[in-house]
Amino acid sequence: MTQNIGACQGECACSTCHVIASSKEHYLSLDSPTEKENDMLDLAHGLTETSRLACQLRMKRDLSGVEITLPGITQDVQKDI
């Protein structure tokens, strides 16, 4: 069984894939969040200065070494059987 976090499946329509960049430096190396993402982040539990929605992060080679963690509280975890 695996767990997928993100009820909207990457559509930026919920905050269930909330993640936290481990430092301000790591946060600033990511592309800037959109207004829509910031609106959804307002609904996230445990919001921090370096919070992002994982579904909106674009992985690229120059992000090597960036550390992202899950908050202490997650919501709407879906289980695939």
Summary of the structure (lengths in Angstrom):
residues: 81
radius of gyration: 12.4
end to end distance: 5.1
largest distance: 37.6
contacts: 206
relative contact order: 0.35
helix: 23%
strand: 21%
